[in-house]
């Protein structure tokens, strides 16, 4: 096992080969939506190997929620199920994740195409003036001269840092999520003010 991966054993999990060892039942889908707000972490894109591992595209590879022991909500076609991350780790340009009790490729296959989320209450509290990128999705973006740039649709993780995907009137803009460009975020008004360098909005 790659040293990037951290795997924990449940207190009641028996070692392979011991008497009484058996495959534990996979948690069924929870069809009633989870009541509290959810924060999407990324998408499950395929299986990996034969032992239940999944390839995962994280929206934010630096997320502190992508660690073993985190309780996550997996959603596909309107069905939700709650799982524990048994192990996680980077793999080439993606991540590999292992959900507790998903131990075969057949079990894992049902989750391909799902969105992986975490309850908002599970996120670390931030210092005053800080915010998570997901919290500004839907905000209107304006340049410092008052010109409307567009609406934040999503964020995009790149090797160079996070980008805001902003839908303008005629095209999308990719705005670096850095303090040199983002001048102000007004949560009451639902707006973001940016000071774009020359040419950024023409790309």
Helices and strands as residue ranges (DSSP letters): E 38-48, E 53-58, E 71-76, E 79-91, E 94-99, H 105-109, E 115-119, G 120-122, G 133-136, E 140-143, E 148-158, E 161-167, E 172-176, E 182-186, E 191-194, G 200-202
